[in-house]
Amino acid sequence: MYMLNIFLGMVGAPQVIIIAIAILLLFGGKKIPELMKGIGQGMKEFKKATKDLEKKQEKISE
């Protein structure tokens, strides 16, 4: 039951630390900045796409 609570949103500081250590072990210290850069670029493209869709919807509704 406790593991179910962790996956359903009850994540605290100890769980975050464990996840960070697992990521560090899996990817290594040199790959993490590249990984974060890729995630940031992906988020930027996603936001741009959503703004473009909103503009298109506004033009259609006019």
C-alpha positions in Angstrom: 0.0 0.0 0.0 2.9 2.4 0.8 4.4 2.0 -2.7 1.0 2.8 -4.2 0.9 6.1 -2.3 4.3 7.0 -3.6 3.2 6.6 -7.2 -0.1 8.5 -6.6 1.4 11.8 -5.7 2.7 11.5 -2.2 6.3 12.1 -3.1 8.4 13.8 -0.4 12.1 14.8 -0.1 13.4 11.3 0.5 11.8 10.0 -2.7 13.1 12.9 -4.7 16.6 12.3 -3.4 16.4 8.6 -4.3 15.2 9.4 -7.8 18.0 12.0 -8.3 20.6 9.4 -7.2 19.1 6.8 -9.5 19.3 9.3 -12.5 22.8 10.2 -11.6 23.8 6.5 -11.5 22.0 5.7 -14.8 23.2 8.6 -16.9 26.4 9.8 -15.2 27.4 13.3 -14.4 28.4 14.3 -17.9 25.1 13.3 -19.6 22.8 15.1 -17.2 23.3 18.6 -18.6 22.7 17.3 -22.1 19.6 15.6 -21.0 18.3 18.7 -19.2 19.0 20.8 -22.3 17.0 18.4 -24.5 14.1 18.5 -22.1 14.2 22.3 -22.0 14.2 22.5 -25.8 11.3 20.1 -26.0 9.3 22.1 -23.5 10.0 25.3 -25.5 8.8 23.7 -28.7 5.7 22.4 -27.0 4.8 25.9 -25.6 5.4 27.4 -29.1 3.1 24.8 -30.7 0.3 25.4 -28.1 0.5 29.2 -28.7 0.3 28.7 -32.5 -2.8 26.5 -32.0 -4.4 29.1 -29.8 -3.7 31.8 -32.5 -5.2 29.6 -35.1 -8.3 29.0 -33.0 -8.7 32.8 -32.5 -8.6 33.4 -36.2 -11.2 30.7 -36.8 -13.5 32.0 -34.2 -13.4 35.6 -35.6 
